[in-house]
Amino acid sequence: MKRVTRRVSSVISLKLHSRMDRILLAIFLTAWTCSASPPNFVLLFADDLGFGDLGSYGHPSSLTPNLDRLAAGGLRFTDFYCSSPVCSPSRASLLTGRYQTRSGVYPGVLYPSSIGGLPLNETTIAEVLKPLGYATAVVGKWHLGFGSKGMYLPTNQGFDHYLGIPYSHDMGPCQNLTCFPPDIKCLGTCDVDVVTVPLIHNEVIIQQPANFLDLERAYSDFATNFITTSATKKQPFFLYYPSHHTHFPQYAGPDAAGKSLRGPFGDALLELDNTIGKIMTTLEKTGAINNTLVLFTSDNGPELMRMSRGGNAGLLKCGKSTTYEGGMREPAIAFWPGTICPGVTHEMASTLDVLPTITRLAGAKLPKVMLDGVDMTEILVHRGKSQRETMMFYPANPSEKYGLFALRFGKYKAHFYTRGASHSSTTPDQDCSVFAGLKAHDPPLIFDLEADPSEHYPLSLEGQPELQAVLERIKKVKEQFEASMVFGESQMSKGTDRGLEPCCNPDCSPKPDCCHC
């Protein structure tokens, strides 16, 4: 198989784009899926990590040796997007390959008492892989619903195993968040009138409140045991690790606390990196590393309102909850020794593309629904062109009334609406502030993202017929896309029920204080 890989890689290195080139790629994929063991997949998903937060993306003081090695030995994306500038909808799109508007995971995010969640009729990556005999596991932050009797937990969405917290770790009393050293109070405002944050194994609460000092050790043990068990059984596996890091308020156990140069944010990022390092070491020890695609990215941009404790978007404009580049363009790394050549790609790609890509590489069947993702295999294996020509930008609270806020077409991005957000306040750029209200643009603001990735200088249409032609094309693409978009029933609009908050002693009283175990 390695000879096949090297032979195809030598052809790929010629960067051909002929019909014969594509035939060779198809032969490679057929050989991979039919003659060798099915590939494994490890999906690493950070929380509120900005485009400029990693050393490999230009940050001068981040301490992330394991992610740096992934970037050096893998393919680093410069134009990779999430589907939403906030958490729950972004995660729904990652796992389904569909915009959150189709699945109904909007507006905003899900809470401990939310009635809704990712609909069970949506098909996740895990459910695509299960018919092929894959072992599937998720460890970390789910945030796609808990619901009545845990109906929306991962074990009902195609995952065999789950260890984690079902929502954000600030969705509970802040005093529950044990910092290091223990006498340091957590900064920020956490929810104080709900149950303490639970740690769940499959469908059972095993600890409430969760011990955050020990959480990453538990996560890394769970993840490495899953890999080792699957490799021993010679069973292909899919591991999804959606980390709580670097969401505010940051925390870190003794192995990372005080060890970085960036304070609490840097410590949290280092702890994430440590867990990734343990996962990679286990892949190497089990011999699975050369047959495993590892993908790393983040759910949305940084929470700039937290200033130095909220992450960094680098040269990109604004951050979390906005449809500017800083809110939705993410660091992304793909690593697969012997299959993916180290380097950098400027091709456009998205979290939406993960499901179609994994489906093809595994030889699985695509869900029979409208997908918004495209196959990235050409980029990963062939270093070829992306099938993605456009990226759609919905706000945190999308609606059929306003539709798309922005659309990227090639190197051009058109803003039809702009709005700041509280999550991106405190920056000097007034466009990011919560006081920058909704503003319609007709004609839209157009930026050349290759020349101006910071979105500082809107282009003038006057005297530029070529740019006018681009705008007309963008408008046509927007019209066609919005005509194809059928908004699913909003899961967030189903409301909340305090009785649904996870409690390890469901019959105890008074709640929420009695929910301890």
N, C-alpha and C positions, 0 to 999 in steps of 0.2 A: 504493500500500500504506500509505503514511503517513496518507493521508486515512482509510482504513479503520481504522487504528489509533486515530487521534484520535477518530473517530466512535464507535467501540466504547468508547474510554476515557471519553468524555463520558457514555455510558450507565452504564458501570461506576461512575463517580463518584457516581451516585445511590444506590449500595449497595442495589440492589433484590435480592430473593431469590425472585422469582416465577418461574413457569414461563417467561414471556416473556423474563425476564432470562437464564435458562439457554439459551434458544434463541438469543439474540443472541450469547452466548459461543460456542456451537457454530458459528454462522455465521462469527464471527471466526476461529476455529481452522481451519475449512474453507477460508476465503479465504487464510489464511496458508500452509497446507500445499499448496494446489492452485494458487494464483495467483502466489505469490512464491517466491523461492529458499528452500530449506529452511534453518531456523535453524542456526547453529553453536553449539557448547557448549564452555565452558571451565570445568573443575572444579578448584578450588584447595583443597587438603587439607593443613592444618597437622598437626603431630605434637606431642601432649602439650600443646596450647594450652588454657589454662583460660578459663572463662566471664568472668573478670575481667581478662584480659590485654591487651585492646585499649582504646585511648583511647575509642573509640565505645561501649564497654561499661563505662566508668567508671574505667579505670586512669589515674592522674594523670601518669605519667612515660613511658609507652610512646611511642616515636617510630615512627609508622606512617602517614605522610601519604597513601600510595596506598590503603591499606585504609580510612582515614578518608574519602577521597573516594568510595570504593565505598559506604560506609555512608550518606554524606550524599545520594548520588544514587540509591541503591537501596532495597531493602526489608530492614530489619533485623529478625531474629527474636529474640524473647525466650524462646521455649519450644521450642527445637530440640534434638533428641537424637540421639546416636549409638546403636548397637545393643549395644555392649560397652564395658566400661571399660578394655580393653587393645587392642593394635594390630592384629594379624593378623585376628582375628574381626571387628573393626569394619570393616576394609577389604574383607573378603569380603562383608559385608552391603551396604556402599555400592555395590559394583559389580554385585551380583546382585539387590538388592531383597528378600533373604531373610535371616531370622535365621541366624546362624552355626551354630546347632544343626542346621539342615536340611542345610547344605552340609558339615558335619563339620569346620569350621575352629575347633576347640576341643579341649581346654582350653588356655589360655595362648596362646603365640605360637610361630611357626615359627623355626627356627634354621638356620645355614648347612649343618648336616649332616642336617637333617630329611628323612626319606624322603617324607613327604606334602606336600601343597600344596592350593591351591584346585582341586577336581576339574575335569577338563577337560570334563565333561558339564554343568557349571554354565554358565549364559548370562550374560555380562557386558554392560554398557552398550555397549561397543565392538562386541560380536557382534550386538546388537540393531540397531545403526546401519549395519553393513557392507552388508547387502543393499540399502540405499538409496543406496549409492555414497559414503558418508562416508569421508574420510581420518581415521585414528585414530592417536593417539600418546600415550605416557606418558613423563614425564620426572621422575626422582626416586626415591623410596623405594617399592619394590614390596611386599615383605614378605608375599607370598602363595605363597611356595615357590620353590625352585630345582630340586631333584630331580635324578634321573638324566639327565645330558646336557642339563640346563637345560629339562626337559620342562614345568615350570610357569611359565616366563618369560612376560611379557606377549604376545610374538609368537605364542604358542600359545593366547592367550585373546582374540583379536580385534583386537589392536593391530598396526598396520603398522610402527610405529617405536617404539623404546625406547632411552632413555639413562638409566642410573641404577645404583643400588646395590640388590641384590635383597633386602636386609633392613636392620635398624637399623645405624646407623654405629658403635654401640658393640660390635657383635658381631665384634670383631677386637681385636688388641693396641692398647692405648690410645696407645702411643708412635707408632702410625701416624697418629693424629689430629693433624695439623699445626695448631697454634694460631697466633694472631697477637698479638704478635710471636712468631717461631718459638721463642724461648728459654723461653716460658711453658709449663710442664708442664700437661697436662690433668688436671683434677680428677675424681675418681670412679673406680669400678672397671669396667674394660672387660674383655672376654674376652681372655686372653693365650695360650691354648693352641690357638687356631684360626688359619686363614689370615688374612692381612691383608685389609682390606676392598677388594673389586674394583669397578671401574667397568666397566659392561657396555654395549656398543652392540648392540642387537638380541640376538644370542645369543653375541657374542664379547667376551671380556674385553680391553679396550683399555688398561687401566692397573691395576696392582696393586703397592703400595697406592694407593688413590685420593688425589689431591692435593686436600685439603679447602680449601686457600687459593684454589684456582682452580675449585672445583666449581660454585658458583653462576653464575659467568660461563659455564661450559660449558652449564649447564642453561638459562640465559636465551637464549643463542645458539641452542641446539637448538629451544627453544620458539618463539622469534620467527621462525626460519627456516621452521619447520613451518607457522606461520600465514601467512607471506608466500607460501610456495609454494602452499599450498592456495587462498589468495585469488586468486593470479595464474591458477591453473587454473580458477577459479570452481567449486571443489569444496567442498561442505560439509565441515566438520571437527569433530572431537571431540578436545580436548586435556585430558588429565588430568595435573595437576601435584601429586603427593603429596610435599610437602617433607620434608626431614629436620629442619627447624627447627619447633619449638623443643625437640626431644628432647635429653636430656642424654647426653654432655657437649657443651655448646654450643661452636660455632666460628663464626668470621666472617672473611671475606677483608678486604683492605685498604680496600675501599670502605665497610665497616660497622664494622670493629673499632675500639672506643674512641669511636664516634660517638654512642652513646645515653646516656641517663641511668640505665639499669638494669643496667649492667655486662654480663657475658658473655651473660646471657639476653636483655637488651634489644638487644645487638648482633646476636645471631642472629635475633631478631624483625625487626630493621631490614633485615637482609639478605634475609629472606623478602619483606618489603615491597618492597624494591628490585626483586626479580625480578618480582613482581606488577606493579609500575609499568612495567617494560619490556614485559611482555605486553600491558598495557592500551594503551600507546603504539603498539605494533604493530597492535593492532586498529583504532585510530584512523587510523593512516597508511594502512592497506590498505583502509579504508572498510568494514570488517567489523563495526564496533562496534555499529551500529544493528540488525544481524541476528544478534547473539550474546548468548546467555544466559550470564552469568558467575555461578557459584555458589562461595561460600567457606564453609568450616567446618573442623572438626578431628576427629581420630579418637577422642579420649577426653580426659578431664580432666588436670589438671596433676600432675606427679610431686612432690608436696609434700615428700617426704623430702629433696629437694635444697634445701629452704628457698628463699632468694632466687634460686637458680639453677634452680628447678624450676617456675616458673609460679605462677599465682594463680587461684583459683576464685571470687574476688569474695565475694559474700555467701552463696554456696552451700556446703553442708556437704561436707567431705572432698574427695577427688580421685581420681586414677587408681587403678584396680583395685577400687573400691568401687561399690556400687549406690546410694549417696546421690547427690543432684543434682550435686554437684561432680565426680563421676566420669563422668557421662554427659550432662549438659546443656551444650551448646556454643554459642559465638558462631556466627552464620550470617548471611550477607548474600547477597541475590540482586540482580543488576544487569542491566538491559536497557533502554537508553534508548528512550523512545517507547512502550514496552510495559509496563514495571513502573514505577508511580508511586512516588516517594520516600516513605518513611515507616517506620512500625514496626508489626509485627503480633504479637499475643499468641496467635495460633492455634498449636496443637500441630503439629509436623512432625518429620521424622526423615531421617537419611541413607538409610533404607530407601525413602523416597519419591522419591529422585532418579531411579532407573531408570524407574518408571512415568510420571513427569512428562516426562522427556526422550523417552520412547517416544511419548507422546501429541503433544507439540509437534512431533516430527519426522514424525509420521504413520507410525510403524513398528508392528510387531506385537509384542505382549507375549509373553514366553516361555510355553510351555505347561506351567508348573509352578506349585506353590503359592507365591504371592507374599505378602509381609508388608507391602510398601509400598503407598501410595495416591497418587493423582494430586494434585499440589499446584497445578495450573493455576488453580483457583478462587482460591487465595490470591495467587498471583503476578500474574495478569492482572486478576482481578476483585476483588481485596481482599475475597474472600468468606470463608465458613466452611471450616474444614478438614474433610476426610473422615475424619480420624484422631480417634477418640474416646479411644483407649487407647494406652499405651506400656508394653511389657513390659521388665522389667529382669532380665537373666541376669547372674550373676557371671562372673568371669574363667574359672572352671572349672565350667561348668554340667554338670548331671547329671540324668538322669531321676528319680533318687531324690528330689532336693529340688525340682526344677522351678524356677519363677519365684521370685526373691528378693523382687521388688516389682512393683507394677502401678500405673500412673497411669490414672485414669478421670476425665475432665474435669479439674476443679481439685484433685481428691483423689488422694493417693498412699498406698497401703497397703504396708507392709513386712511380709512374712511371715517373712523371715530378714534378719538384719543381720550384718555382719562387717567388721572393719577390714582394713588391708592395709599391708604394708611400704612400698609406694609412696606411701602417704598418712600415714605416721608423721611425727613431729616437730611436728605441730600441737598446740595446747593442748587441742583436742577429743579426749578419750580414746576416743570412738566410732570415730575414724579410725585409731587405732593398730593395728599388727600384733598387739598383745596383746589387742585386742578380738576375742575368738574368735567362732565361729559361734553365733548365738543365735536360737532360734525364737520367734516371737511369735504367741500364740493367746489372744485375738483379735489381729489384726495392729495394728501401730502405724499410725495414720492421721494424715496431715497435710493441711491446707488450703494448697496451694502458692501460692495467690494472696495469702493473708494472711501466710503463713509460708514463704517460699521457702527459708529456711535450715534448715528441718526441726528447729526447736528445741522446738516445743511440740505433742506428740501430743494429738489430740482425745480427749475422754472420750465414750464411748458412753452413759453413764448419763443417763437422762432426755432423750435426744435421738433420738426415733423416726425422724426424717428421716435422720439420720446412720446409724442402724442399717439403714435401707432401702438406703442407698448401699453399705454394707458387703456386704449380701446380693447386691446387683447386682455388685459387684466380685468376690465369690466365684464367682458364676455365670459371669462373663466369663472368669475365671481357669480354671475347670473346663473350659469349652468350648475355650479356646485350647490348654490342655495336652492335651486329648483329640485335637486336630488336629495336634499337634506330633509329627512322626516324626524322631527323632534320626538324622542321617546318621552313617556310619562316621567315627569320630574320626581326623582326619589326623595329629594329634599323637601319637596312641597307636601309630602305625606305627613309632615309634622313630626312631633316628638311625643314620647310617653316615658315619664320618669320611671315607670315600672320596668322598662327594658334595660335600664342601666345594669351592667354586669355586677353581680353580687355573689360572693362565695357562700353566703348564708341567706338564700333568697327569702326565707320566711322570718328573718330577724327584724327587730324593731328597737330603737327608731333608725330609719335609714336617712341619710347614707352612712352615718357614723358607725353602724354595727357591721358594715361590710368589711370585716377584717378576718384573715385566716393565715 
